[in-house]
Amino acid sequence: MIIQTLEQMEAIVKKNKELYWDGWSVVHRYRSDKAKTSKHGVYFKGNWCMARVFEPSRNGWDIPERFVLGHAQT
């Protein structure tokens, strides 16, 4: 799902504890033992986590719908 405005993306990140900002990109990070051997694995505060980065494009941020459910579209 494409999120076109900064305000929409800020609301989504604010309501989901697994999402955070890294500059203009949004990162989805969650704990996983698989992260130890994955190219998407990161070590964060003593735990292995998977991290997926959603970078903005000309159209906005393309993120999975599960992060948007429950958010009003404007």
C-alpha positions in Angstrom: 0.0 0.0 0.0 1.3 3.4 -0.9 1.3 6.1 1.8 1.6 9.5 0.1 1.8 12.0 2.9 4.2 12.5 5.8 1.3 13.0 8.1 -0.2 9.6 7.3 3.2 7.9 7.7 3.9 9.6 11.0 0.5 8.4 12.4 1.3 4.8 11.3 4.8 4.9 12.9 3.5 6.4 16.1 0.9 3.6 16.6 3.2 0.7 15.8 6.1 0.0 18.2 7.9 -2.1 15.7 8.3 0.8 13.3 10.7 3.7 13.7 12.2 6.5 11.6 15.7 6.5 10.2 15.9 9.8 8.4 13.1 9.7 5.7 13.0 5.9 5.7 10.8 3.8 8.0 12.3 0.7 9.5 10.3 -2.4 10.7 12.3 -4.2 13.3 11.2 -7.3 15.3 13.0 -9.9 17.4 13.9 -13.2 15.6 16.4 -16.0 16.1 16.6 -16.3 12.3 18.2 -12.8 12.2 21.5 -14.3 13.3 22.1 -15.7 9.8 20.0 -13.4 7.7 21.2 -10.5 5.6 18.4 -8.5 7.2 19.5 -9.3 10.7 20.7 -6.6 13.1 21.9 -6.9 16.7 20.0 -4.4 18.8 20.2 -3.9 22.6 21.4 -7.5 23.2 18.8 -9.1 20.9 18.9 -10.3 17.3 16.2 -8.6 15.2 15.1 -8.6 11.6 15.0 -5.2 10.0 13.2 -4.2 6.8 13.6 -0.7 5.5 10.9 1.2 3.6 12.4 4.1 1.7 10.3 6.8 0.2 9.9 7.0 -3.6 8.4 9.6 -5.8 5.0 8.2 -4.9 5.5 7.8 -1.2 6.2 4.9 1.1 5.2 1.4 -0.1 4.4 -0.6 3.1 2.4 -3.7 3.8 -1.3 -3.2 4.5 -1.1 -4.8 7.9 0.6 -1.6 9.2 -2.1 0.6 7.8 -5.2 -1.3 9.1 -7.1 0.9 11.5 -5.7 4.1 10.2 -8.0 6.6 8.4 -7.0 7.4 4.8 -7.2 11.0 3.8 
